[in-house]
Amino acid sequence: MARISARQTAPPIDLFTPAFHQNPHEALAELRRTASAVPVTTPNGLRTWLVTGYEHARALLADPRLSKDMRVGRDLIPRNFADPDRQREFLAESGERSQFPHVLSVHMLDSDPPDHTRLRRLVGRAFTARRTESLRPRITELTDELLDAMARHERLDLMEALAFPVPFTVICWLLGVPPDDRAAFRRWSNLLVSGAGTDEVREASASMIAYLRALIEAKRAEPADDMLTDLVHAQDAGDQLSSDELISMAFLLLVAGHETTVNLIGNGTLALLTHPGVRQQLAADESLWPAAVEEFLRHDGPVTNATWRFTTEPVEVGSVVIPEGEFVTISLGAAGRDPARYPDPDRLDITRAHTASVAFGHGIHHCLGAPLARLEGQIVLSRLLTRFPGLRLAVDVDQLRWRSSLMMRGLEELPVFTA
């Protein structure tokens, strides 16, 4: 097959509309049939190449020719706007764009080796499998307390009552955020994730940085039994994380650590409520829960697109050649429904064999917290169905609204009847 250069392709598609977020799977399937990489525009007007096939997605997630170094990537933004007017607006306002200061991006998700290797090695010393598994009793107890509170209501929003508080509380445990500080911590994190008005986000980022800096110094002076303390004191051949690196890593753990699991619980609950046969399978055989969570991650996972990357040289993706210095968006959601990898991909099948999943990425940037997210998902969803076997939707499926997010796939609300 002849290769197609970037300059021979059609103009970028304005893909990420409200209608797309409501039902992305049909559009992504059509794009997968169209080409191995398709130019699209993001909501802020940036041109990026969307990759939708499983094999290409997995290969590119581990391809060193795709960089994640934000220090370099920032300089590529102006020239990659699809609309010249948006480009001029960005350049005119660039001096005011400080809502995400540099200190919040000195982490491993926005870096390449050798910086990434060093950061991941140090963080890995604190984020261990043993620490994750040690949380099981506390997560179970927390879940049961929230289910007890749910039992007092006939109708409620499951996102607010269960899907959000479990992972957010777990992250607060890991970072050692005292209970009295969690309301403010939640307010700042919600603003930073939401993309709200610039002034609000700038104020929230300043408050978050100041708080984390003080919290880190407290852990340094009085070590506690939490992961932030371990990060503060983690060493590798005499190397330690700097103060800015600690702040940025704590911020990354906060955002990545609870946002992903919130949506895993929400999307997984919706899948169970709309597939009664799957609920019957799980009620009959609890050993199917790990496989069920893997299938929820594949079928309608919490992370719809991998975080941004850009090419450092021309990269061939099937019949398409993406030039150097252009952004690439890898659709994890589309990869999970590629029929070349998963037969009958639109069917929810918890007996499906799962190997080499890309739901949490692949390669050196594979999500370090994936085992914790899976653990929380299994505990929360299994105990939810055991406690409320009559749980059902309080609205028609078509009335549910999905968040307009380039990266996350999650519901705004999930109204349910508990009996």
Steps between C-alpha positions, in 0.01 A plus 500: 500500500629847410596725785299819557691805613347752737468761227281269287232455764170684543466790747481395866165384634328692779436176686462569872149646501232450769330246273826307464548478877149358539580210267861490375519136400322519164705800386825339613414177319443697180832682539675167558363376169606825326874512577761392753543862617255784440556875555252649747474817707477513878242721673759778536578492127822299494562265211591144603516160336249252643607134501217251551626146421623273779829389341601852398393638838704248696805550279488880524452499878847344523661682203794721612449721192189634675611735776315614811749768605276799573797738499537436127134435424386841623698665220319289239153615603481829303584343165253212543180703518256404224341847501731803445267718709531261795876505452510880522280493811731248664812704423334819626397336826804275554655736750193464723482120485636411841212297645718188484838620624817310415513356852185293429650333192842384625382140511557176315188522283641807321859384463720270293801288599735554673287740712203264488713200595635678807158628614323167448771313688471730800119499501494123455681464832196652672214371281548128558275199450525436874369848581215461252390164640527631856219743419247223430349488854472879524342530154252226590409672826462839329281348228273335755461829689395677179260217411345533846441868429352417159251262662332799665396636159260360246649705216847657472784594268740208514789714373474731800404234754758232412703536180671823605553466877674161495796584271528856627520382860756233407723761335468719809616203708800447273598866507428534870246782456327551838118465503450868588688607184321274253211733412740772382720237336198368308395851391845579360534165324154530342590841358835383369340201326192682371672761283286775654567872454864605492485713815340223703747239377795731562385560857439129555845408368666757726308369800579139411873573461518687830311224680709217354823684575399538866379138517831373357699699755280357775575145377868584488498624859265236639488184284168316491378166368391623157632501146582871493736447792659212308539724195661774709754257638542273194862468388683329218878507512478823700249657257174648631200681357530878517236713669344596163508138383324391819226761453451401136497128581244550777284697255530224239401236755201710605365553148591168339441306818139592558361617164565168330347291776195726537414428138585131522245466781240715322538337158521154654178556696322618187618193313359276773169684511453468124616136473290287738651181362845611616363573848360148513837354398679691776239409762551134411880512490689769693832379358401678177544847654862560392412406141186715520701807598738436208202483267356825640837663433497376141133554416458856631816583692562808714784637287380560146825650364858470615673818612660711230807406297683657205722360226875567510541372143263382226310196624326248275166376632366247255456686172530845660823687570473752785760776460746605766377747762129409492275381782367145519194391699472126563140391554501235770122477475512426127785252543288309750228454238720407205341188342843396372598446864166429671234293320151653528655799682176682582376205709572504875646155571656445843631158393710659226873421518698816577867532416709807424227750590570866421227638731771644728751563222807298404875534508699718737198724566266217598296622797685430824170508693318247280508223766343737755226606255421135425493416871261786577279410203470136607424582864251779436305340215478155658383633837257741333316218321506275805351773720247625243392212274199707390708805396359657184522812289273787603495648147510366146849431369450766231458763772845439649754770415867429441772747593654700213859398555777431251663248730243355742187298427262556788143582595395833645245322720368147542152515659395166647231344714649288775206257507 
